[in-house]
Amino acid sequence: MDRNQQRPRSSILDSLGEELIGILTPVSICMFTVVLLVCLLNSDPSSSSFSSIATAAYSETDSDSPWDKLLGAFLNSLVFVAAITVATFLLVLLFYLRCVTFLKLYMGFSALVVLANLGGEISILLIDRFRFPIDSLTFSILLFNFSVVGVFAVFMSRFSILITQGYLVVIGVLVAYFFTMLPEWTTWVLLVALALYDLAAVLLPVGPLRLLVEMAISRDEDIPALVYEARPVIRDDSRLVQRRVWREQRSNVNDDDVENNVVRAEEEEEQRSEEISVPLIDSSSSSSSRPETFLEGIGLGASGAIKLGLGDFIFYSVLVGRAAMYDLMTVYACYLAIIAGLGVTLMLLSVYQKALPALPVSIMLGVVFYFLARLFLEVFVVQCSSNLVMF
């Protein structure tokens, strides 16, 4: 009894490093690519502009006072978060009405627009930046093929998992780069507002993301959304590998009823005939004749790998991209803060065994480290200047 109770805890702690690295690599690639694009294409950050719903209420100018900028940024963030909330509840309604085909078509069209429109614009900027010789016809054909293949790779399971993961990272990079063109005050207030929204949408009983995931788990269906999964879904002829999601039993079931078994990595399977590992979130299930009960699930997929929404990729990258417009040392500080936030989130998940959103901790740490790094660098520069004057 004691051995069985101690084994899950050690397995949870042992798997944290692997779970973190599995999602850390694509997040780092996405952030690094956005920083690279900002450094290459944004020679003058003040001249870049991007009109969207995030700037519908207020258009920031350099002549505005700090109070006007803060108030305008708050209004822009309020409008943007309200629009996201309405869109998410509409998604919940359509999913409740089983309009899954329509949702998949809409998501596919959105991915096509991002890859063709935003990808085409950034490609043109890069071609102009490096003076790459290419004619319009060739460029159009390449862009069309790239966009169409991307849509099928994201929404068709027959593609290689590496291709699917690669296109998801590309979509995150494209959207994040254009979000870095938002005004500075609007960007920072918007990031904080989205972190608070993510917290409420996942944890509140009436949160749209919580309602959506609970509905998907109760139906045993996948949500038609842009979600990155660290590993592919492994299927077997006799059984489907355990759906690894955030779980919390709602019935009075003993923890000693049945152990949940998850297939380990291939190298461990070669060493043993049968290997048992414990999910990141410890849970137990009832007998096969009784349906399993779940709580909200954001973060883990059917294969046991972490699932991270593409919105998390985007806003992590927006934070470091905005930091890159100031100084690379600030980028390093924000990057380390975001990675630390991911680690803290996974630790909290393993300790409290309850679903937590991935955005708030990393964004809050990133924003705090950004302003601390800027303050430190400004004080350092002023100190060095005064020392030079005295010398």
Disulfide bonds with the S-S distance in Angstrom:
none
